[in-house]
Amino acid sequence: MDMSIETDKGACRESLERFFGQHPDATTHCRALRVLRMLTACQRPFRGKPEGWAAGIIYGLANRHRRACGLPGLLNSEAEALFGVSMGTIRRRAAQIERLLAL
């Protein structure tokens, strides 16, 4: 399924807001919204659910300068339930975002 990050930016942002409402971190929240704006500026179609992209943004930011350890404050099973996508999808989206934006 192709989706335009622009048309589903609202759904992606809602997922980010839901996560940060439950796991407040003002700095990472601000960075996540900045990454979403950067993805929107790419003007290219992205495959998959907006929730997967939101989770990938958070995962990429959380594991940026260290060995990957998942999403902060969540077990992998909790992250999968919260976003409705598998950890494999979350990791793939994070890797795609890193390549696209050279985080």
C-alpha positions as CSV (number, residue, x, y, z in Angstrom):
1,M,0.0,0.0,0.0
2,D,1.4,3.4,-1.0
3,M,0.6,6.4,1.1
4,S,1.6,10.0,0.9
5,I,3.2,11.1,4.1
6,E,1.6,14.4,3.4
7,T,-1.9,13.0,3.3
8,D,-1.3,10.8,6.3
9,K,0.8,13.3,8.2
10,G,-2.2,13.8,10.5
11,A,-2.4,10.1,11.3
12,C,1.3,9.9,11.9
13,R,1.2,12.9,14.1
14,E,-1.7,11.4,16.1
15,S,0.4,8.3,16.7
16,L,3.3,10.5,17.9
17,E,1.1,12.5,20.1
18,R,-0.5,9.4,21.6
19,F,3.0,7.9,22.4
20,F,4.3,11.1,23.9
21,G,1.1,11.6,25.9
22,Q,1.8,8.3,27.6
23,H,5.6,8.6,27.7
24,P,6.4,12.3,28.0
25,D,9.8,13.4,26.7
26,A,9.7,17.0,25.5
27,T,13.0,16.9,23.7
28,T,12.4,13.7,21.8
29,H,8.8,14.8,21.0
30,C,10.1,18.0,19.5
31,R,12.7,16.1,17.5
32,A,10.1,13.6,16.3
33,L,7.8,16.3,15.0
34,R,10.8,17.9,13.2
35,V,11.6,14.5,11.5
36,L,8.0,14.2,10.5
37,R,8.2,17.7,8.9
38,M,11.4,16.6,7.1
39,L,9.7,13.4,5.8
40,T,6.8,15.5,4.6
41,A,9.2,17.8,2.7
42,C,10.6,14.8,0.8
43,Q,7.4,14.8,-1.4
44,R,7.6,11.1,-2.2
45,P,5.2,8.2,-1.5
46,F,6.0,5.9,1.4
47,R,4.7,2.3,1.7
48,G,2.9,1.2,4.8
49,K,0.9,2.4,7.7
50,P,1.4,5.9,9.2
51,E,1.7,4.3,12.6
52,G,4.7,2.3,11.5
53,W,6.4,5.5,10.3
54,A,5.6,7.2,13.6
55,A,7.1,4.3,15.5
56,G,10.1,4.3,13.2
57,I,10.7,8.0,13.9
58,I,10.7,7.4,17.7
59,Y,12.8,4.2,17.4
60,G,15.4,5.9,15.2
61,L,15.7,8.9,17.5
62,A,15.9,6.8,20.6
63,N,18.6,4.5,19.2
64,R,20.5,7.1,17.2
65,H,23.8,7.2,19.0
66,R,23.8,3.8,20.7
67,R,23.1,0.1,20.2
68,A,19.5,-0.5,19.4
69,C,17.4,-1.1,22.5
70,G,13.8,-0.7,21.3
71,L,11.4,2.1,22.2
72,P,12.0,3.9,25.5
73,G,9.8,2.8,28.3
74,L,8.1,0.0,26.4
75,L,8.6,-3.7,25.9
76,N,8.6,-4.8,22.3
77,S,5.2,-6.4,22.7
78,E,3.8,-3.1,24.2
79,A,5.2,-1.1,21.3
80,E,3.7,-3.5,18.8
81,A,0.3,-3.2,20.5
82,L,0.5,0.6,20.8
83,F,1.3,1.2,17.2
84,G,-0.3,-1.9,15.6
85,V,2.8,-2.9,13.7
86,S,5.6,-5.4,14.3
87,M,9.0,-4.6,15.7
88,G,10.4,-5.7,12.4
89,T,8.4,-3.0,10.7
90,I,9.4,-0.4,13.2
91,R,13.1,-1.3,12.7
92,R,12.7,-1.2,8.9
93,R,11.0,2.2,9.0
94,A,13.7,3.6,11.4
95,A,16.4,2.4,8.9
96,Q,14.6,3.9,6.0
97,I,14.2,7.2,7.8
98,E,17.9,7.2,8.7
99,R,18.9,6.6,5.1
100,L,16.5,9.3,3.8
101,L,17.5,12.0,6.3
102,A,21.0,10.9,7.2
103,L,20.2,11.2,10.9
